[in-house]
Amino acid sequence: MQALVLPDKLFFRIGETARILGIKPHVIRYWETEFRSIRPAKSRSGQRVYSRRDVEVLALVRHLLHDLRYTIDGARKVLRERGIEEALGEARKSRQDTGL
Protein backbone atom coordinates (compact mmCIF):
# COMPACT_ATOMS: atom_id res chain seq x y z
CA MET A 1 0.00 0.00 0.00
CA GLN A 2 1.27 3.43 -0.93
CA ALA A 3 2.33 5.85 1.78
CA LEU A 4 -0.50 8.05 2.94
CA VAL A 5 0.78 11.49 3.78
CA LEU A 6 -1.93 13.67 5.29
CA PRO A 7 -1.55 17.35 6.02
CA ASP A 8 -1.53 18.19 9.72
CA LYS A 9 -5.23 18.95 10.12
CA LEU A 10 -8.33 17.20 11.40
CA PHE A 11 -10.79 17.57 8.53
CA PHE A 12 -10.65 17.57 4.74
CA ARG A 13 -13.08 18.63 2.02
CA ILE A 14 -13.93 16.26 -0.80
CA GLY A 15 -11.68 17.96 -3.39
CA GLU A 16 -8.67 17.82 -1.10
CA THR A 17 -9.43 14.22 -0.17
CA ALA A 18 -9.66 13.30 -3.84
CA ARG A 19 -6.28 14.93 -4.58
CA ILE A 20 -4.63 13.13 -1.65
CA LEU A 21 -5.96 9.77 -2.87
CA GLY A 22 -5.41 10.42 -6.57
CA ILE A 23 -9.05 9.84 -7.51
CA LYS A 24 -11.96 11.99 -8.65
CA PRO A 25 -14.56 13.38 -6.20
CA HIS A 26 -17.37 11.49 -7.96
CA VAL A 27 -15.57 8.23 -7.16
CA ILE A 28 -15.57 9.11 -3.46
CA ARG A 29 -19.29 9.93 -3.61
CA TYR A 30 -19.93 6.58 -5.30
CA TRP A 31 -17.92 4.69 -2.68
CA GLU A 32 -20.05 6.37 0.00
CA THR A 33 -23.06 4.58 -1.51
CA GLU A 34 -21.25 1.23 -1.56
CA PHE A 35 -19.41 1.19 1.78
CA ARG A 36 -21.30 1.89 5.01
CA SER A 37 -18.10 2.79 6.83
CA ILE A 38 -17.65 5.89 4.66
CA ARG A 39 -19.98 8.47 6.15
CA PRO A 40 -18.54 11.99 6.10
CA ALA A 41 -19.98 14.76 8.22
CA LYS A 42 -21.59 17.74 6.52
CA SER A 43 -20.60 21.34 7.07
CA ARG A 44 -23.20 24.03 7.69
CA SER A 45 -23.17 24.72 3.97
CA GLY A 46 -23.82 21.03 3.24
CA GLN A 47 -20.32 20.24 1.97
CA ARG A 48 -18.81 16.85 2.82
CA VAL A 49 -16.13 16.99 5.52
CA TYR A 50 -13.89 13.95 6.00
CA SER A 51 -12.00 13.16 9.19
CA ARG A 52 -8.47 11.74 9.13
CA ARG A 53 -9.96 8.29 9.82
CA ASP A 54 -12.41 8.72 6.92
CA VAL A 55 -9.48 9.48 4.60
CA GLU A 56 -7.62 6.41 5.89
CA VAL A 57 -10.68 4.23 5.23
CA LEU A 58 -10.98 5.70 1.73
CA ALA A 59 -7.28 4.98 1.14
CA LEU A 60 -7.85 1.40 2.25
CA VAL A 61 -10.82 1.04 -0.11
CA ARG A 62 -8.71 2.51 -2.92
CA HIS A 63 -5.93 0.02 -2.15
CA LEU A 64 -8.34 -2.93 -2.18
CA LEU A 65 -10.03 -1.85 -5.41
CA HIS A 66 -7.17 -0.36 -7.43
CA ASP A 67 -4.02 -2.10 -6.20
CA LEU A 68 -5.31 -5.52 -5.16
CA ARG A 69 -8.00 -5.54 -7.87
CA TYR A 70 -10.89 -6.57 -5.63
CA THR A 71 -14.43 -6.02 -6.84
CA ILE A 72 -16.71 -3.77 -4.79
CA ASP A 73 -18.36 -6.89 -3.32
CA GLY A 74 -14.96 -8.44 -2.60
CA ALA A 75 -13.69 -5.30 -0.87
CA ARG A 76 -16.88 -5.10 1.21
CA LYS A 77 -16.40 -8.73 2.23
CA VAL A 78 -12.77 -8.12 3.27
CA LEU A 79 -13.78 -5.10 5.37
CA ARG A 80 -16.70 -7.00 6.91
CA GLU A 81 -14.65 -10.11 7.75
CA ARG A 82 -11.57 -8.31 9.06
CA GLY A 83 -13.35 -5.31 10.46
CA ILE A 84 -12.39 -1.76 9.58
CA GLU A 85 -10.08 -1.22 12.54
CA GLU A 86 -8.15 -4.46 11.95
CA ALA A 87 -7.81 -3.74 8.23
CA LEU A 88 -6.64 -0.19 8.94
CA GLY A 89 -4.13 -1.52 11.47
CA GLU A 90 -2.77 -4.00 8.92
CA ALA A 91 -2.43 -1.23 6.33
CA ARG A 92 -0.61 1.04 8.79
CA LYS A 93 1.74 -1.80 9.78
CA SER A 94 2.41 -2.59 6.12
CA ARG A 95 3.39 1.04 5.47
CA GLN A 96 5.71 1.03 8.51
CA ASP A 97 7.32 -2.29 7.56
CA THR A 98 8.06 -1.05 4.05
CA GLY A 99 9.30 2.31 5.28
CA LEU A 100 6.47 4.21 3.59
MODELLER restraints for C-alpha pairs under 7 A, 6 or more apart:
rsr = mdl.restraints
at = mdl.atoms
rsr.add(forms.Gaussian(group=physical.xy_distance, feature=features.Distance(at['CA:1:A'], at['CA:63:A']), mean=6.31, stdev=0.5))
rsr.add(forms.Gaussian(group=physical.xy_distance, feature=features.Distance(at['CA:1:A'], at['CA:91:A']), mean=6.89, stdev=0.5))
rsr.add(forms.Gaussian(group=physical.xy_distance, feature=features.Distance(at['CA:1:A'], at['CA:95:A']), mean=6.52, stdev=0.5))
rsr.add(forms.Gaussian(group=physical.xy_distance, feature=features.Distance(at['CA:2:A'], at['CA:100:A']), mean=6.93, stdev=0.5))
rsr.add(forms.Gaussian(group=physical.xy_distance, feature=features.Distance(at['CA:3:A'], at['CA:95:A']), mean=6.15, stdev=0.5))
rsr.add(forms.Gaussian(group=physical.xy_distance, feature=features.Distance(at['CA:3:A'], at['CA:100:A']), mean=4.81, stdev=0.5))
rsr.add(forms.Gaussian(group=physical.xy_distance, feature=features.Distance(at['CA:10:A'], at['CA:51:A']), mean=5.89, stdev=0.5))
rsr.add(forms.Gaussian(group=physical.xy_distance, feature=features.Distance(at['CA:10:A'], at['CA:52:A']), mean=5.92, stdev=0.5))
rsr.add(forms.Gaussian(group=physical.xy_distance, feature=features.Distance(at['CA:11:A'], at['CA:49:A']), mean=6.16, stdev=0.5))
rsr.add(forms.Gaussian(group=physical.xy_distance, feature=features.Distance(at['CA:11:A'], at['CA:50:A']), mean=5.39, stdev=0.5))
rsr.add(forms.Gaussian(group=physical.xy_distance, feature=features.Distance(at['CA:11:A'], at['CA:51:A']), mean=4.62, stdev=0.5))
rsr.add(forms.Gaussian(group=physical.xy_distance, feature=features.Distance(at['CA:11:A'], at['CA:52:A']), mean=6.30, stdev=0.5))
rsr.add(forms.Gaussian(group=physical.xy_distance, feature=features.Distance(at['CA:12:A'], at['CA:49:A']), mean=5.57, stdev=0.5))
rsr.add(forms.Gaussian(group=physical.xy_distance, feature=features.Distance(at['CA:12:A'], at['CA:50:A']), mean=5.02, stdev=0.5))
rsr.add(forms.Gaussian(group=physical.xy_distance, feature=features.Distance(at['CA:12:A'], at['CA:51:A']), mean=6.41, stdev=0.5))
rsr.add(forms.Gaussian(group=physical.xy_distance, feature=features.Distance(at['CA:13:A'], at['CA:48:A']), mean=6.05, stdev=0.5))
rsr.add(forms.Gaussian(group=physical.xy_distance, feature=features.Distance(at['CA:13:A'], at['CA:49:A']), mean=4.92, stdev=0.5))
rsr.add(forms.Gaussian(group=physical.xy_distance, feature=features.Distance(at['CA:13:A'], at['CA:50:A']), mean=6.20, stdev=0.5))
rsr.add(forms.Gaussian(group=physical.xy_distance, feature=features.Distance(at['CA:14:A'], at['CA:25:A']), mean=6.16, stdev=0.5))
rsr.add(forms.Gaussian(group=physical.xy_distance, feature=features.Distance(at['CA:14:A'], at['CA:48:A']), mean=6.11, stdev=0.5))
rsr.add(forms.Gaussian(group=physical.xy_distance, feature=features.Distance(at['CA:14:A'], at['CA:49:A']), mean=6.73, stdev=0.5))
rsr.add(forms.Gaussian(group=physical.xy_distance, feature=features.Distance(at['CA:15:A'], at['CA:25:A']), mean=6.10, stdev=0.5))
rsr.add(forms.Gaussian(group=physical.xy_distance, feature=features.Distance(at['CA:17:A'], at['CA:55:A']), mean=6.72, stdev=0.5))
rsr.add(forms.Gaussian(group=physical.xy_distance, feature=features.Distance(at['CA:18:A'], at['CA:24:A']), mean=5.49, stdev=0.5))
rsr.add(forms.Gaussian(group=physical.xy_distance, feature=features.Distance(at['CA:18:A'], at['CA:25:A']), mean=5.44, stdev=0.5))
rsr.add(forms.Gaussian(group=physical.xy_distance, feature=features.Distance(at['CA:21:A'], at['CA:59:A']), mean=6.38, stdev=0.5))
rsr.add(forms.Gaussian(group=physical.xy_distance, feature=features.Distance(at['CA:32:A'], at['CA:38:A']), mean=5.26, stdev=0.5))
rsr.add(forms.Gaussian(group=physical.xy_distance, feature=features.Distance(at['CA:32:A'], at['CA:39:A']), mean=6.50, stdev=0.5))
rsr.add(forms.Gaussian(group=physical.xy_distance, feature=features.Distance(at['CA:35:A'], at['CA:76:A']), mean=6.80, stdev=0.5))
rsr.add(forms.Gaussian(group=physical.xy_distance, feature=features.Distance(at['CA:38:A'], at['CA:54:A']), mean=6.37, stdev=0.5))
rsr.add(forms.Gaussian(group=physical.xy_distance, feature=features.Distance(at['CA:40:A'], at['CA:48:A']), mean=5.88, stdev=0.5))
rsr.add(forms.Gaussian(group=physical.xy_distance, feature=features.Distance(at['CA:40:A'], at['CA:49:A']), mean=5.58, stdev=0.5))
rsr.add(forms.Gaussian(group=physical.xy_distance, feature=features.Distance(at['CA:40:A'], at['CA:50:A']), mean=5.05, stdev=0.5))
rsr.add(forms.Gaussian(group=physical.xy_distance, feature=features.Distance(at['CA:41:A'], at['CA:48:A']), mean=5.90, stdev=0.5))
rsr.add(forms.Gaussian(group=physical.xy_distance, feature=features.Distance(at['CA:41:A'], at['CA:49:A']), mean=5.20, stdev=0.5))
rsr.add(forms.Gaussian(group=physical.xy_distance, feature=features.Distance(at['CA:41:A'], at['CA:50:A']), mean=6.53, stdev=0.5))
rsr.add(forms.Gaussian(group=physical.xy_distance, feature=features.Distance(at['CA:42:A'], at['CA:48:A']), mean=4.71, stdev=0.5))
rsr.add(forms.Gaussian(group=physical.xy_distance, feature=features.Distance(at['CA:42:A'], at['CA:49:A']), mean=5.60, stdev=0.5))
rsr.add(forms.Gaussian(group=physical.xy_distance, feature=features.Distance(at['CA:43:A'], at['CA:49:A']), mean=6.43, stdev=0.5))
rsr.add(forms.Gaussian(group=physical.xy_distance, feature=features.Distance(at['CA:60:A'], at['CA:88:A']), mean=6.98, stdev=0.5))
rsr.add(forms.Gaussian(group=physical.xy_distance, feature=features.Distance(at['CA:61:A'], at['CA:75:A']), mean=7.00, stdev=0.5))
rsr.add(forms.Gaussian(group=physical.xy_distance, feature=features.Distance(at['CA:64:A'], at['CA:70:A']), mean=5.63, stdev=0.5))
rsr.add(forms.Gaussian(group=physical.xy_distance, feature=features.Distance(at['CA:64:A'], at['CA:75:A']), mean=6.00, stdev=0.5))
rsr.add(forms.Gaussian(group=physical.xy_distance, feature=features.Distance(at['CA:65:A'], at['CA:71:A']), mean=6.24, stdev=0.5))
rsr.add(forms.Gaussian(group=physical.xy_distance, feature=features.Distance(at['CA:65:A'], at['CA:72:A']), mean=6.98, stdev=0.5))
rsr.add(forms.Gaussian(group=physical.xy_distance, feature=features.Distance(at['CA:65:A'], at['CA:75:A']), mean=6.78, stdev=0.5))
rsr.add(forms.Gaussian(group=physical.xy_distance, feature=features.Distance(at['CA:79:A'], at['CA:87:A']), mean=6.76, stdev=0.5))
